[in-house]
Amino acid sequence: MATVTFRKIEKAYGKVKVIHGIGFDIADGEFVVLVGPSGCGKSTLLRMLAGLEEITGGEILIDGKVVNDLESKDRDIAMVFQSYALYPHMTVGENMAFSLKLRNADRKLTDERVDKAARILNLDTLLGRYPRELSGGQRQRVAMGRAIVRDPKVFLFDEPLSNLDAKLRVAMRAEIKALHQRLKTTTVYVTHDQIEAMTMADRIVVMHDGIIEQIGTPLELFDRPRNLFVAQFIGSPSMNVVEGRYSQGVVEALGMRWPALIVAASDGQTVHYGIRPTDLRLQASGIAARVVVVEPTGAETELLVQVGDAQMVIVLHGRTAAQPDDTVYLGLDPAKAHVFDGASGQRLE
């Protein structure tokens, strides 16, 4: 296991700069997820850590040792790719053992490690099969097994679940998290799926346009987003946000008065008012809304409603009698409201 440190990392392709001086630390045994929209630089950062991309500026350290000029094979890392990257002419067992074979490792040690990894991942009955004879989930487990066999200091995952169907993604998420809890190996995981990030990470690094917007635990980011970008990126469905003006404990927006518990705003200040769909409720009186769409999902019901000129999403636990075109009334706990500066987008306390 190992610590990982990024110090003022920069990356440019010619005159185009894609990473802008990023720096943070990953503790020994920590599971850190890099998340953000496509093009934010998260995969580039991971590939620089892996030694697959050159670093334009700054330093990357593994266990306190600068690895900028080390070849990928000398960094003691193992990477699991989105495409699985299995050799089609090799069996499962041969694929898993290949990295040790390249190192001329002892045959007994290789067999022991392959058998151990196969048992952990329930692949012990598939060692003689070829990749074409496996399902997508089984191939992904083989790719993970190949990484485990190397016994690296750091595991790197680059969107490993994006090729799987929804049900299998949920199952594989749990498998990867359980694997980390068992092995305790430092892990850096890249995804654009914030649900993956929320359910798997010890800490999340939210990236946007080559910078870090916020680092924190999943619940820290959900409960106290630092800015408007994080607020709308973390959480599914995303946070409802409307623009208005703050005045004496309320935000006037969409012709309504929305309660807010903040002291850092001045009267008349333009703000963005945010409330998560799960923090809105239906009640006998309050903020009037017209129901547009009702989406029952079983245990929950999702409502799309029109409030003034804006549409908002509400997630209700259980079921509702509300129908499209009905008028309903919304209530909320002021302590659950989020208010952001209208100019900078930064959170107001």
Buried (B, 14 or more C-beta within 10 A) or exposed (E): BBBBBBBEBBBEEEEEBBBBBBEBEBBEBBBBBBBBEEBBBBBBBBBBBBBBBEBBBBBBBBBEEEBBEBEEEEBBBBBBBBEBEBEEEBBBBBBBBBBBEEEEBEEEEBEEBBBBBBEBBEBBEBBEBBBEEBEBBBBBBBBBBBBBBBBBBBBBBBBBBEBBEEEBBBEBBEBBBEBBEEBEBBBBBBBBBBBBBBBBBBBBBBBBBBBBBBBBEBEBBBEBBBBBBBBBBBBEBBBBBBBBBBBEBBBBBBEBBBBBEBEEBEEEBEBBBBBBBBBBBBEEEBBBBBBEEBEEEEEBBBBBBBBBEBBBBBBBEEEBEBEEEBEBEBBBEEEBBBBBBBEEBEBBE
